[in-house]
Amino acid sequence: MAWSTTTTMTRSPQVPCMFIFGDSLVDNGNNDQLLTISRANYPPYGIDFAQGSSGRFSNGRTLADVLTQLLGFRDFIPSYALAQSSSILRGLNYASGASGIRDETGNNLNLYNMGARKFAIIGVGQIGCIPYELARMNNRNEKNRCNEEINRAISIYNNGLIKMVDRFNNGELPGANFVYVNTYESSKDVAGNATSYGFEMLDKGCCGVGRNNGQITCLPFQQPCPDQSKYLFWDAFHPTEAANVIYARKAYGSTDCSEVYPMNIKQLASCV
């Protein structure tokens, strides 16, 4: 996520605009009109969202939606696919479900050269512990064990992100500030203290098919679990709104450097 430092006539929101890049974790409808199976524009997706099944891969708000609210935006940042020209200066969401990482799209100099000066780099979470991977491990008779091979690879990648953030903050991109959001550690904290966060189900999607509700993701008009707020995962891959709220609040306001480094997003927004 990136912000420009362009001034505005109002003190709110905390930053003048916000641009979002990512995959299905923060997609808000860019895939709705694409010829792909990676879409979430059907019920019960969006069952707890005011706009219904808007293309968000959750029962409600995504992490990006909650951050938008915490930063003081009156409305959610619109998807690139559906945005009106008048909203471009406030920001756009380019996230697309099933997207990957390419050298050219991962080059932060592109955004920097267009005026962005505040960046939040979201690390990769514990993919080895999502219902899809737990279902695969169960198939190997390793019941409800995370795929640590995947998690170890993610740790290597995330460590590289931290080094990149340090490099950019140490003068490689003058005037810019970068924050690393460690969703890997945040998700470990939530899973390890599930009861205190209000979660009762950590290894099963609220909506899905097969072992751990993770072998096939949530199907059109499928009946989900009765209380989404008790589930960490909405489907085979994605968090519930309840989990997204926690992750976003940690990213925005945590004072723990293991969760957000070297400052939180609230502090980043106030940087001059």
N, C-alpha and C positions, 0 to 999 in steps of 0.2 A: 504494500500500500504506500502511496506517495502523496505528499501535499506540496502545493506551491506556497511561496511566501508573499504572493501578491496581496496588497492591502485592499480592504473593503470599507464600506461606509458604516458598518455595524460591528459591535463588539462580539456578536454571537452569529454563527458558531465559533468555536475556538480556532479553527483554521478555515481559510476561505473556500477551499475546494479539496476534494478527495478522489483519488483514482485507485481503483482496486484491480489487481491482477491475481489470477489463481485458477483453481479447478472447481470441482463440484462442491467443495466445502464452503465456498462463498459465491457460487453461481446464483444469480437471481433472475434467470430467464433467458440468457443468451442462447441456450440450446433448444428453446421451445420450437423454433421453426426449422431446425436442422434435421437432415435425414440421418438420425442416429438413435441408438437405443439408450443413450445416456441422456435421458430426459426425466423431468419430475413434474410435468405440467398436468398431472392427473391426481384425483383423490386416491388414497388419503394423504398424500403429500400436501402440506399447507393446512392441515386440519385445525391447527391453532393459530393460523395467520389470517389477519383481517382480509387480505386479498385472495384468500383461498390458495389453490394449487397454482402458484405463480411461476413455477420453475425452480424454486428453492428445494434442495435435497434434504429436507427436514420437515418436521411437523410444524415448525414456526420460523422464527428469525435465525439467521446465520450469525456467525461470529462478526462478520463485517457489518451486518445490520445493527447489532448491539453496539459496536464501536461507533458507528455513525451517530447513534442516539447519545452515547456518552460524550461525544465531541460536540454535541449541541445542535446538530443539524435538525431542522424541522421535519424534513422528509428523508426517506431512504435514498441513497445514491442510485440513480436509474441504471438499468442494464444498457449496454451499448446498443443492443439490437432494437430496443424500444424507445430510446431516448429522443426527445425533441431537441431541435437545435438550440433552443433557448436555455436548456439545462446543461449544456456542455461546460460552461465556465464554472459550474458548481461541482463538476466531477462526473465520472462515468465508471461503471463496473464492467470490466472486460472479461471477467472470469468465465470459464467454460468447462462444464463437466467432462471428465476424461482427458483434459488437456495435459500436456507434458512439459518438460523443461527443454528449451532450445537455447543454443548459445546466443542467438541474436535477441531473443525475447528476455533472456536473463541478464542482458547487459544494462546495468543501471545508468551508464553514461547516456543512453538514449533519453531517459526521463530527466536526468540532470541537465542535459543540454537544452531541454524544453522548459526549464525553470523550476523543476521540483527540487526542494531543499530539505524536506523532512520525509524520511523513509522508515517504515516499519517492515522488517523482514520476518515473515512468519516461518518458523522452523517446521519440520515434518514431525508429526506425532507418532505415537506407538502403533504403527500400522500392523505390527505383529500381534496385536491384542484386539483387533476389531473382530466382530462376529464372523466375518467371512474367513479370516485366518484361523479362528478358533474352531470353526466347523471343519476346516481342512486338517487341523491337528487332531481333532476327534476322530477323523477318518483314519488316522494313523495310530489310533489307540493311545493318544496322548491327551486325555480328556482335560479340556478347559485350560490347557497350557498355551501361553503365548508362543509365537514363532520368534524365538530369540535370534535366529540367524538374520531375519529381516530387521529386527530392532537394532542389532549390532551394526548393520550396514547404514541404518538411519543415523545412528550416533556418529559415525564417521562423517557422513554428509553434513550433519548439523554442526559438528566441530569446525568444518570448513566454512560454514556460514559465519560463525563467531569470528574467525580469523579475518574474513572478508569485511565484516563490520568494523573491526579494529583498524584494518588497513584504510578503509574509507574515512573513518573518523580521525585518523592521524595525518590528515593533510592531503590525501590523494585526490579528494574532491573538495576543494576549498569552499567554505560556507555551508556545507551540507552536514546534516546530523542523521545518523543511522541508529536504529534500535533493533535488537534481535529479540523476538518473542519466542520463548522456549516452550512451545505447546507440549513437547515431549515430557518435560519435567512437570508441567502443570497437570497433564493427564495422569502421571504417576501419583501426584499428590491427591488428586480427586479419587482415583481408584483405591489408594491406600487409606483414605479417610471418607469412604463412601457414605457411611451413616450420617456423619456430621454435615455432609452436603445434601442429604435427603435422598440418596439413591439406594435402591434395593436390588436392582438388576444390572450387573456389570458385563455379563458375558453373552447377552442375548439381545437381538434387535427387537424393538417394539413392534415392528412390522416386517415380515419376511417369511421365507419358506425353508423348511429343512432344519438340520441341526443348528442350534443356536440362532434360529431364524436368519441364518447367514449364507445358506447355499444359493438361494435365489432372493434377490432384493424385493422390496415391497411392490406388489402387483396392483394394477388398477382396481380400485374399489374394494381392496382387501380390508378386512376388519382388523384394525391395529389393537394393541394392548389397551386395557381400560384406563390406565393412568400413565400417560407419557412422562410425567414429571418424575416418576420413580425409576426411569430407564436412562442409562448413560448413552445408549445408542438408539437411534430411531430406526435404522435399517441395517443392512449388512456392512455398510461402510461409514455412515455419517452419524454425528452426534445429534441428540435431541436438542430442542431449544433450551431446555434447562441446563444442559451441559455447555452449550454455546454461550449462555449468559455468564456462567462462571469463568470460562476461558477468556471472554472479552473483558470482564471486570479485572481479572488478573493482569491482562496485557495493559489495561488502561491505568491501573492504580497500584499494582503490587510494588512493594519496596524490597522484594527478595530478588537479588541479582541472578539467582538460579532460574527464575521464571521470566525475567525481562531484563535486558542488559544493553547498554550501561545505565539506562534510565527507563522509566515507564512512558507510555504513550501520552499521558497527561503532561508530563514534564517535557516531552518532545514537542508537543503542541505549543508550549509556552516559550520555546527557544526563539531568540531573536535572530 
